[in-house]
Amino acid sequence: MVEGPLGVWAGGLALLVVIFLPAVLVLVGELPFWESLRHDRWDVAMALVAFGLLVLARAPPVLVVLLAAMAGWVMAR
């Protein structure tokens, strides 16, 4: 093990904060809009179809993202 400039324990704690800070910031930013962001059945179905395209059909991720974006746009209308 190589010691960094902060030492072993302080470096470990700093990295722990750096790892989890983005998720905490997203969560805090999303909480005021939680009711409008809750997913209904169609969103769950679209996510399952996208997952199936990625895993089972091995479709290119760019294509799956574009299809999901178009489906979301159609569902929002």
Secondary structure, DSSP 8 states (H G I E B T S, - for coil): ----TT-HHHHHHHHHHHHHHHHHHHHHHHGGGHHHH---HHHHHHHHHHHHHHHTS---HHHHHHHHHHHHHHHH-
